[in-house]
Amino acid sequence: MIALISGGGGHLGIAYSISKYLEGEDLVFVIPENDKYSREKLRGSRYFEIPRLRKPNEGFFKALMNSPRALISSFKLPKFKIVVSTGPNISIIPSIIKKVGGAKLINVEVPDRIVNPSLTAKILYPLSDLTALSWQEQLINFKKGKVFGPVYEEPEHEVKEEGEFLLFLTGTYGFQVLIEEIAKCDFKGENVVVQYGRADITKLKGRGFTLFEFDSDIGKWIARSKVVISHLGMSPINASLGYGKPVVIIRNPEWKLAGKEDDAEKLAQKIGAVVSRAECGEMKEAIERAKSIKPPKLLNGAKGIASEIKEMLYGKS
């Protein structure tokens, strides 16, 4: 059995992308407990739930407090032949337990951490049978890693070339500073759609914007968008490389353990995006610049990672 461990959101997108190249295999997902969006996306798939160590805006003390429950839940998971960590903090404990128990461990570093490695990937690196990377630059932090190219979700909806609206993506937890700035902006007749997560959207109401908390099928919104304005993570990668959409990246400074400014700049260079702060005038200028940039066409690293998984299972063909 193959286990794809995901923390929801973009990490689930990585796991989901890899799973598309593993059809017919004995496959399960491991997701955060009570994560309704992961459950929706994986409807019809097999999955187990374990506690999340911490949320993006929480620190190490919270992770320490949640570790005992995560440890107990991880021991209750069935035996796996291969464990694939897609980078979330919930991967750490079950990956170590299953590796000690005899499983092969594949450690996938997230594509948006080009300069500053993620903590999960750093912790699992010494134990991993394979550390899968998206970019050559990531070899600086993981010298024994293997580069497969960026993992992204392939389109599942017809792409509207011209697009119908500006799409703001703030993640499952929301991005309050960005929400506040959107409320100040006049987008001059543009249709605006805002995915707001858990942020307070009081100031957005009455503006004529389309508002929704989250959608496990976010691709249907990306496919119809004109420009995607997103927090740093998997969404800008999926929008650019998967759907060919112009992208603006706005890093959330409140997420202390997430990617840094230099990660955002490097990622933008890779996927043909523009970086902006959450400031009205700067955002509007970035949106106009993004419209003139044609996203690159890059091979999906998910296919190569899936091939490595099959090779571990069956040997070289």
Residue, then its C-alpha position, 0 to 999 in steps of 0.5 A: m500500500i502507498a500512503l500520500i500524506s497531505g496537510g490539506g490545501g496546496h499539500l493535498g494538491i501535490a498528493y492529488s497530482i501524484s495520485k493521478y499517475l498512480e491509477g490502479e495502485d493500492l493507494v491511500f491518503v493521510i489528511p488532517e482530521n476534520d478537514k472538510y475540504s480535503r474530504e470533499k476533494l478526495r470523495g470516493s478515495r480512501y483516506f485516514e485522518i490524523p491530528r494536525l501539529r499546528k496551523p500556519n500562523e502557530g508556532f513550535f509550542k503548539a506543535l509540541m502540545n499536539s504531538p502526543r495525539a498525532l503520535i497515537s494516531s500515527f501508530k494506528l495507521p496500517k502498514f505501508k510499503i511506501v510513504v510519500s510526504t508532500g511537505p506538511n507538518i502532519s507528515i513528520i511523525p507518521s513518516i518517521i514511524k513508518k520508515v522505522g517500521g520498514a517502509k520506503l520514504i519519499n520526501v517531496e519538497v514543496p515547489d515554492r520553497i526554492v531558497n529557504p527549505s521547509l522544516t518538514a523536508k529538512i527533518l525527513y531528509p536524513l531518513s528519506d530513500l528519495t527527496a524529490l525536488s522541483w528545481q535545481e536550486q533546491l539541491i543547495n539544501f538537499k544535495k542528495g535530492k533528485v530534480f523532477g520539475p515542479v508538481y502541479e495540478e493538471p487542468e480539469h476544466e475548460v480554460k477561458e482564454e480571455g477570462e471573466f474576473l480577477l481572482f483573489l486566492t487567500g488560502t484555507y486560513g485566509f489572508q486578513v491584510l490582503i482582504e483589508e487592502i482589496a476593500k480599499c481598491d477600485f478595480k475600475g469595472e473589473n469583475v472581482v472574485v475573492q476566496y477568503g478562507r477564515a478572514d473577516i470579510t465585513k468590509l468586502k460586503g456590498r462591493g458587488f464582489t463574488l465571495f466564497e470561503f473555499d472550494s475544494d474544486i478551486g480549478k473551476w474558478i482558476a479556469r475562468s479567471k483573467v488574472v490570479i492574485s494569490h498568497l505564496g503556495m501551490s495556487p500560483i503554481n497551479a494557475s500558471l503552469g496548469y491553467g496558463k493564467p497570469v499570476v500575481i504572488i503576494r506573500n502573507p507576512e503573518w505566516k512566520l514559518a512559510g516561504k520568505e520574500d526571496d522564495a516568492e521572487k525566485l518562484a515568480q521568475k520560474i513560473g512567469a509571475v509578478v510579486s507584489r505587496a498587499e498594497c492597493g496601488e502596487m497590486k493594481e500595477a502588478i495585475e497589469r504587468a502580469k497580463s503581459i507575461k505568458p506563463p511557461k510550459l513545464l513538464n509536471g514533476a508528478k509523473g516522474i515521482a510516480s515513476e520512482i514510486k512504481e520502480m520502488l514497488y516493482g523494480k526497473s521495467 
